[in-house]
C-alpha cells in the first residue's frame, strides 16, 4: 500500500510540474521578426523546434505554442498552404468573430498563421458554456449540412431530433452563427462534429467556444481530400 501511495504521489507531482511548464510564458527566445526573415521550410521548422513547443502535427500543418495567447500554424505542404489561406480569409470577416478563433498575424504567401490560443474543449464544457448537449449540437450540425446540400455526393440522411430543440438551437447566438457559417460558406460539417475542432477562449472575463481549425473549406476538401 505504501508503495502504491508513493507512486501516486510521484505521478501527481510530475503532472503538476508538466501543467506548470505548460502554463508558463513560453519561450523567451522566440523572435517573430527573426522568424519572418527565414526563407525555407527547413529553416522555419528548425527555428520553431529550437524555440517553441510543438503541440500538434497533422498531414498538412504543425502547430506550435508561442505563449499563453498565441499559437503558430506552419504549413508543411500545399494542403497546409490552402488551409492557412482559408483561415486568413475567414478571419477577416467581422460577422465570424463570434465563432472562429482570431488570427493576429500571417505570412503573405500563407506559409504560416499566428492564431489565438484556445484551451482544449471537453464535451462537458460545451454544455456548460453553450447550454446544449454536444451530442444534440452534432445532430443539429449534421442535419443542417444535409439540408444545405454542402456536398452533393454525400448521401447521408438526417437524424431524428426534437423539432423544438432544433428551434431552440437556432435561437442560440453561437449555434445560429455556426449554422450561418456552414450555409453561407459551404463548410463541410464532418470536422464540426468533432469536439477537438473547438476550443475555449476568454473575452471580457467570459469563456467562449470557438472553432480552432477552420481551414477545411469545400474547395480545399475537393482539391486535396476527396
Buried (B, 14 or more C-beta within 10 A) or exposed (E): EEEEEEEEEEEEEEEEEEEEEEEEEBEEEBEEEEBEEBEEEEEBBEBBEEBBBBEEEEEBBBBBBBBEEBBBBBBBEEBBBBBBBBBBBBBEEEEBEBBBBBBEEBBEEBBBBBBBBBEEBBEEBBBEBBEBBBEBBBBBBBBBBBEBEBBEEEEEEEEEBEEEEBEBBEEBEBBBBBBBBBBEBBBBBBBBBEBEBBBBBEEEEEEBBBBBBBBBBBEBBEEBEE
